[in-house]
Amino acid sequence: MVLKRFSYKNGLDIIAPCKCGTRWLERKTNPLNILSYLHTDFIQNINSKTYWVYRNGNEHLLSALKTEIRGSIDGAINDTLQDIINNFLKGGFTSTHWSADMYKQMYIHWKKVKFNLINLNNLSDLFENIDYNYSDYNLREYTKSPNTNEFIINVVGEANIKILNKMVSDDEVYLYYMLSNIKNLI
């Protein structure tokens, strides 16, 4: 999974996984610097003022599946549909947009330095007078496949979706612990 770190003139520091506001932050907020990371191990200098964006795990999963599956159908991504589905079932470890252990990785950093968690729905609260319009980010450029959850569920299959949802719920335990300020899980 790719994470991006946005630094601003006023000292604001935001880490956001792909599918968690990265395009909005890039296009609308005028960061001084944007760094990309392929894994949380490479992120350094997190401090108590850093914000890390999170979103509902099932929403994140479906959004990532939509991006990669629709990208494959429309030719923007070279992987086959089955390759994408298999990768997600293996934890999405080579996926750009999702990983089955994202919250666990966040938790490992959070235990060391209690950074700020911010829900994707509240991300625009960090910036004054910058509107967020959902329709600007719904991948309209993909025309060969519908932009619906039902389409993605049909392509992936109900049984696989259940497996993926279980992976999400297993990982969300770590998010719950961070939001509950519990540091002794691992």
C-alpha positions as CSV (number, residue, x, y, z in Angstrom):
1,M,0.0,0.0,0.0
2,V,1.2,3.5,-0.8
3,L,1.1,6.2,1.9
4,K,1.7,9.8,1.2
5,R,3.0,12.4,3.7
6,F,2.0,16.0,3.2
7,S,4.0,18.8,4.9
8,Y,2.8,22.4,5.1
9,K,4.3,25.8,5.7
10,N,2.4,26.2,9.0
11,G,3.9,22.9,10.3
12,L,0.9,20.7,9.6
13,D,2.1,17.1,8.9
14,I,-0.4,14.6,7.5
15,I,0.0,10.9,6.5
16,A,-2.7,9.5,4.3
17,P,-3.0,6.0,2.8
18,C,-4.1,6.0,-0.9
19,K,-7.9,6.1,-1.0
20,C,-7.9,8.3,2.1
21,G,-8.0,11.9,0.7
22,T,-4.6,11.9,-1.1
23,R,-5.9,13.3,-4.3
24,W,-7.8,16.1,-2.5
25,L,-4.8,16.9,-0.4
26,E,-2.6,17.1,-3.5
27,R,-5.0,19.1,-5.6
28,K,-6.6,21.5,-3.1
29,T,-4.3,22.1,-0.1
30,N,-1.0,23.4,-1.5
31,P,1.5,21.3,0.5
32,L,5.1,22.3,0.5
33,N,6.2,18.7,0.2
34,I,4.7,15.3,-0.6
35,L,6.6,12.1,0.1
36,S,5.5,8.6,-0.9
37,Y,6.1,5.5,1.1
38,L,5.5,1.9,0.1
39,H,5.3,0.6,3.7
40,T,4.9,2.2,7.1
41,D,8.4,1.0,8.1
42,F,10.0,3.7,6.1
43,I,8.1,6.6,7.7
44,Q,10.4,8.6,10.1
45,N,10.0,11.6,12.3
46,I,6.3,11.0,13.3
47,N,5.5,13.3,16.2
48,S,2.6,14.2,18.4
49,K,1.5,16.8,16.0
50,T,1.3,14.4,13.0
51,Y,-2.1,13.5,11.7
52,W,-2.7,10.1,10.2
53,V,-5.9,9.7,8.1
54,Y,-8.1,6.7,8.5
55,R,-11.4,5.7,7.2
56,N,-14.0,2.9,7.7
57,G,-12.1,-0.3,6.8
58,N,-14.9,-1.7,4.6
59,E,-15.3,1.6,2.7
60,H,-11.5,1.7,2.2
61,L,-11.5,-1.9,0.9
62,L,-14.4,-1.3,-1.6
63,S,-12.9,1.9,-2.8
64,A,-9.5,0.2,-3.4
65,L,-11.2,-2.7,-5.2
66,K,-13.2,-0.3,-7.4
67,T,-10.0,1.6,-8.3
68,E,-7.9,-1.4,-9.2
69,I,-10.7,-3.6,-10.8
70,R,-12.1,-0.7,-12.8
71,G,-8.5,0.3,-13.7
72,S,-7.9,-3.2,-15.0
73,I,-11.1,-3.3,-17.1
74,D,-10.4,0.1,-18.6
75,G,-6.7,-0.7,-19.3
76,A,-5.2,1.7,-16.8
77,I,-3.8,-1.2,-14.7
78,N,-2.0,-4.1,-16.4
79,D,-3.0,-6.7,-13.8
80,T,-5.8,-9.1,-14.6
81,L,-9.0,-9.2,-12.6
82,Q,-8.0,-12.5,-11.1
83,D,-4.5,-11.2,-10.2
84,I,-6.1,-8.2,-8.4
85,I,-8.5,-10.4,-6.5
86,N,-5.8,-12.9,-5.5
87,N,-3.5,-10.1,-4.3
88,F,-6.3,-8.7,-2.1
89,L,-7.0,-12.1,-0.7
90,K,-3.3,-12.4,0.2
91,G,-3.6,-9.2,2.2
92,G,-3.1,-6.7,-0.6
93,F,0.6,-6.5,0.1
94,T,1.5,-5.5,-3.4
95,S,-1.6,-3.3,-3.8
96,T,-1.2,0.4,-4.2
97,H,-4.6,1.1,-2.5
98,W,-5.1,-1.3,0.3
99,S,-3.4,-3.5,2.9
100,A,-5.0,-6.0,5.3
101,D,-2.7,-4.8,8.1
102,M,-2.9,-1.0,7.7
103,Y,-4.2,-0.3,11.2
104,K,-1.8,-2.8,12.8
105,Q,1.1,-0.9,11.1
106,M,-0.4,2.4,12.3
107,Y,-0.7,1.0,15.8
108,I,3.0,0.0,15.9
109,H,3.9,3.7,15.2
110,W,1.2,5.1,17.5
111,K,2.5,3.1,20.4
112,K,5.9,4.8,20.1
113,V,4.5,8.3,19.4
114,K,0.9,9.1,20.1
115,F,0.1,10.9,16.9
116,N,-3.3,12.3,16.0
117,L,-5.9,10.2,14.2
118,I,-8.3,11.9,11.9
119,N,-11.2,10.3,10.1
120,L,-11.3,10.9,6.4
121,N,-14.7,12.6,6.8
122,N,-13.1,15.2,9.0
123,L,-9.9,15.8,7.0
124,S,-11.2,19.1,5.5
125,D,-11.6,20.5,9.0
126,L,-7.8,20.9,9.1
127,F,-8.1,23.5,6.4
128,E,-10.1,26.7,6.2
129,N,-12.2,27.5,3.2
130,I,-11.3,24.5,1.1
131,D,-14.4,22.6,0.1
132,Y,-14.6,18.9,-0.6
133,N,-16.8,17.7,-3.4
134,Y,-17.2,13.9,-3.5
135,S,-18.1,13.8,-7.2
136,D,-14.7,15.2,-8.1
137,Y,-13.1,11.9,-7.0
138,N,-15.3,9.1,-8.3
139,L,-13.1,7.9,-11.1
140,R,-15.3,9.1,-14.0
141,E,-12.4,8.5,-16.4
142,Y,-13.2,4.8,-16.2
143,T,-16.0,4.2,-18.6
144,K,-16.1,0.5,-19.3
145,S,-17.3,-0.5,-15.8
146,P,-19.9,0.9,-13.5
147,N,-18.9,2.8,-10.4
148,T,-21.1,0.7,-8.0
149,N,-20.4,-1.5,-5.0
150,E,-22.7,-4.1,-6.5
151,F,-20.6,-4.4,-9.6
152,I,-17.4,-4.9,-7.5
153,I,-19.0,-7.4,-5.2
154,N,-20.2,-9.4,-8.3
155,V,-16.7,-9.3,-9.9
156,V,-15.0,-10.3,-6.7
157,G,-17.6,-12.8,-5.6
158,E,-19.6,-13.0,-2.4
159,A,-17.4,-15.7,-0.8
160,N,-14.2,-13.6,-1.5
161,I,-15.9,-10.5,-0.2
162,K,-16.7,-12.3,3.1
163,I,-13.0,-13.3,3.4
164,L,-11.9,-9.8,2.7
165,N,-14.4,-8.3,5.2
166,K,-13.1,-10.7,7.9
167,M,-9.5,-9.4,7.2
168,V,-10.8,-5.9,7.6
169,S,-12.5,-6.6,10.9
170,D,-9.4,-8.4,12.2
171,D,-7.3,-5.3,11.4
172,E,-9.9,-2.8,12.7
173,V,-9.2,-4.1,16.2
174,Y,-6.0,-2.0,16.1
175,L,-7.9,1.1,15.1
176,Y,-10.3,0.5,18.0
177,Y,-7.3,0.4,20.4
178,M,-5.9,3.6,19.0
179,L,-9.2,5.4,19.2
180,S,-9.6,4.0,22.8
181,N,-6.1,5.1,23.8
182,I,-5.0,1.5,24.6
183,K,-1.3,0.9,24.1
184,N,-0.7,-2.6,25.4
185,L,-2.2,-4.7,22.5
186,I,1.2,-5.8,21.0
